[in-house]
Amino acid sequence: MKAVQFDDVGRTFTCEPGSSPATPGVLWWWVTVSGESHRYAAFRVQPTDTPASLKPRILAYYAQLLADRARPAITRPTWGQRKPVAEPGGTSSTG
C-alpha cells in the first residue's frame, strides 16, 4: 500500500509510508494533516495495514496530539534555577 488519503472533521489526512533518519530501515506512516505545518511519524508500517485499519488509528493519534497540545505546559527548573539543598544542621550549601 503506497498512500492513504481521507477527510474527517473538515481536515484532509494524507498518510504515506517512509523511513526516518532516526530509524533507518524501519518504515513509518507519515501523517500530514491539512492546516498543519508538520508531518508526523505516527506509527510503524505493519504488513497487515489496510486503509480501513489505518483510519481509526490515525484519527486516534491526531486526537491524542490535539489533547497533548491543549494540556498546560509543565515547566521544570533548569540546573541554574535549582534551590540549594539544605545540609544537616540547618545550613544550606552554595556553589
GUKOLTOR-72549 format. One record per residue: residue in one letter; chain; x negated, y, z negated of N, C-alpha, C, O in turn. Coordinates in nm, 2 decimals, padded with zeros to 4 digits, always signed. Example, Ala and Ser with C-alpha at 12.3 -4.5 7.8 and 13.67 -1.06 7.14 Angstrom:
2
resn; chain; n_c1; n_c2; n_c3; ca_c1; ca_c2; ca_c3; c_c1; c_c2; c_c3; o_c1; o_c2; o_c3
a; A; -01.32; -00.57; -00.78; -01.23; -00.45; -00.78; -01.32; -00.33; -00.78; -01.42; -00.33; -00.85
s; A; -01.28; -00.22; -00.71; -01.37; -00.11; -00.71; -01.29; +00.00; -00.79; -01.34; +00.11; -00.80
END
This chain:
95
resn; chain; n_c1; n_c2; n_c3; ca_c1; ca_c2; ca_c3; c_c1; c_c2; c_c3; o_c1; o_c2; o_c3
m; A; -00.09; -00.12; +00.00; +00.00; +00.00; +00.00; -00.09; +00.12; +00.00; -00.18; +00.13; -00.08
k; A; -00.06; +00.21; +00.09; -00.15; +00.33; +00.11; -00.11; +00.45; +00.02; -00.19; +00.50; -00.06
a; A; +00.01; +00.49; +00.03; +00.06; +00.61; -00.05; +00.21; +00.60; -00.07; +00.28; +00.53; +00.00
v; A; +00.25; +00.66; -00.17; +00.40; +00.67; -00.21; +00.43; +00.81; -00.23; +00.36; +00.89; -00.30
q; A; +00.54; +00.85; -00.18; +00.59; +00.99; -00.20; +00.74; +00.98; -00.23; +00.82; +00.91; -00.16
f; A; +00.78; +01.06; -00.33; +00.92; +01.06; -00.36; +00.95; +01.20; -00.43; +00.86; +01.26; -00.48
d; A; +01.08; +01.23; -00.44; +01.13; +01.35; -00.50; +01.20; +01.32; -00.63; +01.28; +01.22; -00.63
d; A; +01.18; +01.40; -00.73; +01.26; +01.38; -00.85; +01.26; +01.51; -00.93; +01.15; +01.58; -00.94
v; A; +01.37; +01.55; -00.98; +01.39; +01.68; -01.06; +01.33; +01.80; -00.99; +01.27; +01.88; -01.05
g; A; +01.35; +01.80; -00.86; +01.31; +01.92; -00.78; +01.16; +01.92; -00.75; +01.11; +02.02; -00.70
r; A; +01.09; +01.82; -00.78; +00.94; +01.81; -00.75; +00.91; +01.70; -00.66; +00.98; +01.59; -00.66
t; A; +00.81; +01.71; -00.58; +00.76; +01.61; -00.49; +00.64; +01.54; -00.56; +00.54; +01.61; -00.59
f; A; +00.64; +01.41; -00.57; +00.53; +01.33; -00.63; +00.47; +01.26; -00.52; +00.53; +01.18; -00.44
t; A; +00.34; +01.28; -00.50; +00.26; +01.20; -00.40; +00.16; +01.12; -00.47; +00.08; +01.18; -00.55
c; A; +00.15; +00.99; -00.44; +00.06; +00.90; -00.51; -00.02; +00.83; -00.41; +00.03; +00.77; -00.32
e; A; -00.16; +00.84; -00.43; -00.25; +00.78; -00.33; -00.35; +00.70; -00.41; -00.40; +00.75; -00.51
p; A; -00.39; +00.58; -00.36; -00.49; +00.51; -00.43; -00.63; +00.57; -00.39; -00.65; +00.60; -00.28
g; A; -00.72; +00.57; -00.49; -00.85; +00.62; -00.46; -00.95; +00.60; -00.58; -00.90; +00.57; -00.69
s; A; -01.07; +00.60; -00.55; -01.17; +00.58; -00.66; -01.20; +00.71; -00.73; -01.16; +00.82; -00.68
s; A; -01.27; +00.70; -00.84; -01.31; +00.81; -00.92; -01.46; +00.81; -00.94; -01.52; +00.70; -00.95
p; A; -01.52; +00.93; -00.94; -01.67; +00.93; -00.96; -01.71; +00.87; -01.09; -01.82; +00.81; -01.11
a; A; -01.62; +00.88; -01.19; -01.65; +00.82; -01.32; -01.64; +00.67; -01.33; -01.71; +00.61; -01.41
t; A; -01.56; +00.61; -01.24; -01.55; +00.47; -01.24; -01.56; +00.41; -01.10; -01.46; +00.37; -01.04
p; A; -01.68; +00.41; -01.04; -01.70; +00.36; -00.90; -01.65; +00.22; -00.89; -01.67; +00.13; -00.98
g; A; -01.58; +00.19; -00.78; -01.53; +00.05; -00.75; -01.40; +00.02; -00.81; -01.34; -00.08; -00.79
v; A; -01.34; +00.12; -00.89; -01.21; +00.10; -00.95; -01.11; +00.19; -00.88; -01.14; +00.31; -00.88
l; A; -01.00; +00.14; -00.83; -00.90; +00.23; -00.77; -00.80; +00.27; -00.87; -00.75; +00.19; -00.95
w; A; -00.77; +00.40; -00.86; -00.67; +00.46; -00.94; -00.56; +00.52; -00.86; -00.58; +00.55; -00.74
w; A; -00.44; +00.53; -00.92; -00.33; +00.60; -00.85; -00.35; +00.75; -00.88; -00.32; +00.79; -01.00
w; A; -00.38; +00.83; -00.78; -00.40; +00.97; -00.80; -00.26; +01.03; -00.77; -00.21; +01.01; -00.66
v; A; -00.21; +01.11; -00.86; -00.08; +01.17; -00.85; -00.09; +01.32; -00.83; -00.16; +01.39; -00.91
t; A; -00.03; +01.37; -00.73; -00.02; +01.51; -00.70; +00.13; +01.55; -00.72; +00.22; +01.48; -00.66
v; A; +00.16; +01.66; -00.79; +00.29; +01.70; -00.81; +00.31; +01.84; -00.75; +00.23; +01.93; -00.78
s; A; +00.41; +01.86; -00.67; +00.44; +01.99; -00.62; +00.45; +02.10; -00.73; +00.51; +02.07; -00.83
g; A; +00.38; +02.21; -00.71; +00.39; +02.31; -00.82; +00.27; +02.30; -00.91; +00.25; +02.39; -01.00
e; A; +00.19; +02.19; -00.91; +00.08; +02.17; -01.00; -00.05; +02.20; -00.91; -00.05; +02.17; -00.79
s; A; -00.15; +02.25; -00.98; -00.28; +02.27; -00.91; -00.38; +02.16; -00.92; -00.48; +02.16; -00.85
h; A; -00.35; +02.06; -01.00; -00.44; +01.95; -01.03; -00.38; +01.82; -00.98; -00.26; +01.81; -00.96
r; A; -00.46; +01.72; -00.96; -00.42; +01.59; -00.93; -00.46; +01.50; -01.05; -00.56; +01.54; -01.11
y; A; -00.39; +01.40; -01.08; -00.42; +01.32; -01.20; -00.44; +01.17; -01.16; -00.36; +01.12; -01.08
a; A; -00.54; +01.11; -01.22; -00.56; +00.97; -01.21; -00.47; +00.90; -01.31; -00.52; +00.88; -01.43
a; A; -00.35; +00.87; -01.28; -00.25; +00.82; -01.38; -00.28; +00.69; -01.43; -00.28; +00.67; -01.55
f; A; -00.31; +00.59; -01.35; -00.34; +00.45; -01.39; -00.41; +00.38; -01.28; -00.40; +00.42; -01.16
r; A; -00.46; +00.26; -01.31; -00.53; +00.18; -01.21; -00.43; +00.11; -01.12; -00.32; +00.08; -01.15
v; A; -00.48; +00.09; -01.00; -00.41; +00.02; -00.89; -00.40; -00.13; -00.93; -00.51; -00.19; -00.96
q; A; -00.29; -00.18; -00.93; -00.27; -00.33; -00.95; -00.22; -00.39; -00.82; -00.15; -00.33; -00.74
p; A; -00.26; -00.52; -00.80; -00.22; -00.59; -00.68; -00.06; -00.60; -00.67; -00.01; -00.62; -00.56
t; A; +00.00; -00.60; -00.78; +00.15; -00.62; -00.78; +00.23; -00.48; -00.76; +00.35; -00.49; -00.77
d; A; +00.16; -00.37; -00.75; +00.23; -00.24; -00.74; +00.31; -00.23; -00.61; +00.27; -00.27; -00.50
t; A; +00.43; -00.18; -00.63; +00.52; -00.15; -00.52; +00.58; -00.01; -00.54; +00.57; +00.04; -00.65
p; A; +00.63; +00.05; -00.44; +00.69; +00.18; -00.46; +00.80; +00.18; -00.57; +00.81; +00.27; -00.64
a; A; +00.88; +00.07; -00.58; +00.98; +00.06; -00.68; +00.92; +00.05; -00.82; +00.98; +00.10; -00.92
s; A; +00.80; -00.01; -00.83; +00.74; -00.03; -00.96; +00.66; +00.09; -01.00; +00.64; +00.12; -01.12
l; A; +00.61; +00.17; -00.90; +00.53; +00.29; -00.93; +00.62; +00.41; -00.98; +00.57; +00.48; -01.07
k; A; +00.73; +00.43; -00.92; +00.81; +00.55; -00.95; +00.84; +00.56; -01.10; +00.81; +00.67; -01.15
p; A; +00.89; +00.46; -01.17; +00.92; +00.49; -01.32; +00.79; +00.51; -01.40; +00.79; +00.58; -01.49
r; A; +00.68; +00.44; -01.36; +00.56; +00.46; -01.43; +00.50; +00.60; -01.41; +00.45; +00.66; -01.50
i; A; +00.51; +00.65; -01.29; +00.47; +00.79; -01.26; +00.55; +00.89; -01.33; +00.50; +00.99; -01.38
l; A; +00.68; +00.87; -01.33; +00.77; +00.97; -01.40; +00.75; +00.96; -01.55; +00.75; +01.07; -01.61
a; A; +00.72; +00.85; -01.60; +00.69; +00.84; -01.75; +00.56; +00.91; -01.78; +00.54; +00.98; -01.88
y; A; +00.46; +00.89; -01.69; +00.33; +00.95; -01.71; +00.34; +01.11; -01.70; +00.29; +01.18; -01.79
y; A; +00.42; +01.16; -01.61; +00.44; +01.30; -01.59; +00.52; +01.36; -01.71; +00.49; +01.47; -01.76
a; A; +00.62; +01.29; -01.76; +00.70; +01.33; -01.87; +00.61; +01.34; -02.00; +00.62; +01.44; -02.07
q; A; +00.51; +01.24; -02.01; +00.42; +01.25; -02.13; +00.32; +01.37; -02.11; +00.29; +01.43; -02.21
l; A; +00.28; +01.39; -01.99; +00.19; +01.50; -01.96; +00.26; +01.64; -02.00; +00.20; +01.72; -02.06
l; A; +00.39; +01.65; -01.96; +00.46; +01.77; -02.00; +00.48; +01.78; -02.15; +00.47; +01.89; -02.20
a; A; +00.50; +01.67; -02.21; +00.52; +01.67; -02.36; +00.39; +01.71; -02.43; +00.39; +01.79; -02.53
d; A; +00.28; +01.66; -02.38; +00.15; +01.70; -02.44; +00.12; +01.84; -02.42; +00.06; +01.91; -02.51
r; A; +00.15; +01.90; -02.30; +00.13; +02.04; -02.28; +00.21; +02.13; -02.37; +00.17; +02.23; -02.42
a; A; +00.33; +02.08; -02.40; +00.42; +02.16; -02.49; +00.39; +02.16; -02.63; +00.43; +02.25; -02.71
r; A; +00.31; +02.06; -02.67; +00.27; +02.05; -02.81; +00.17; +02.16; -02.85; +00.08; +02.19; -02.76
p; A; +00.17; +02.21; -02.97; +00.08; +02.32; -03.00; -00.06; +02.26; -03.01; -00.09; +02.15; -03.04
a; A; -00.16; +02.35; -02.97; -00.30; +02.30; -02.97; -00.35; +02.29; -03.11; -00.31; +02.37; -03.20
i; A; -00.43; +02.19; -03.13; -00.50; +02.17; -03.26; -00.63; +02.23; -03.25; -00.72; +02.19; -03.17
t; A; -00.66; +02.33; -03.34; -00.79; +02.39; -03.34; -00.87; +02.34; -03.45; -00.82; +02.33; -03.57
r; A; -00.99; +02.30; -03.42; -01.08; +02.25; -03.53; -01.20; +02.34; -03.54; -01.24; +02.39; -03.44
p; A; -01.25; +02.36; -03.66; -01.36; +02.45; -03.67; -01.49; +02.39; -03.60; -01.50; +02.26; -03.60
t; A; -01.57; +02.47; -03.55; -01.69; +02.42; -03.49; -01.79; +02.41; -03.61; -01.76; +02.45; -03.72
w; A; -01.91; +02.35; -03.58; -02.01; +02.33; -03.68; -02.04; +02.47; -03.75; -02.07; +02.47; -03.87
g; A; -02.05; +02.57; -03.68; -02.09; +02.70; -03.73; -01.98; +02.76; -03.82; -02.01; +02.85; -03.90
q; A; -01.86; +02.71; -03.81; -01.74; +02.77; -03.89; -01.71; +02.68; -04.01; -01.62; +02.71; -04.08
r; A; -01.79; +02.58; -04.03; -01.76; +02.49; -04.15; -01.78; +02.56; -04.28; -01.88; +02.64; -04.29
k; A; -01.70; +02.53; -04.38; -01.72; +02.58; -04.51; -01.83; +02.50; -04.58; -01.85; +02.38; -04.55
p; A; -01.91; +02.57; -04.66; -02.02; +02.50; -04.73; -01.96; +02.39; -04.82; -01.85; +02.41; -04.88
v; A; -02.03; +02.28; -04.84; -01.99; +02.17; -04.92; -02.03; +02.20; -05.06; -02.14; +02.24; -05.09
a; A; -01.94; +02.19; -05.16; -01.97; +02.21; -05.30; -02.05; +02.10; -05.35; -02.02; +01.98; -05.33
e; A; -02.16; +02.14; -05.41; -02.25; +02.04; -05.47; -02.20; +02.00; -05.61; -02.13; +02.08; -05.68
p; A; -02.24; +01.89; -05.66; -02.21; +01.86; -05.80; -02.26; +01.96; -05.90; -02.38; +02.00; -05.88
g; A; -02.19; +02.01; -05.99; -02.23; +02.11; -06.08; -02.17; +02.25; -06.04; -02.20; +02.35; -06.11
g; A; -02.09; +02.26; -05.94; -02.02; +02.38; -05.91; -02.09; +02.47; -05.81; -02.03; +02.58; -05.78
t; A; -02.21; +02.45; -05.77; -02.27; +02.54; -05.67; -02.25; +02.49; -05.53; -02.23; +02.38; -05.51
s; A; -02.25; +02.59; -05.44; -02.24; +02.55; -05.30; -02.37; +02.55; -05.23; -02.45; +02.63; -05.26
s; A; -02.39; +02.46; -05.13; -02.51; +02.46; -05.06; -02.50; +02.56; -04.94; -02.40; +02.57; -04.88
t; A; -02.61; +02.62; -04.91; -02.62; +02.71; -04.79; -02.73; +02.66; -04.71; -02.83; +02.60; -04.76
g; A; -02.72; +02.68; -04.58; -02.83; +02.65; -04.50; -02.80; +02.58; -04.38; -02.89; +02.55; -04.30
END
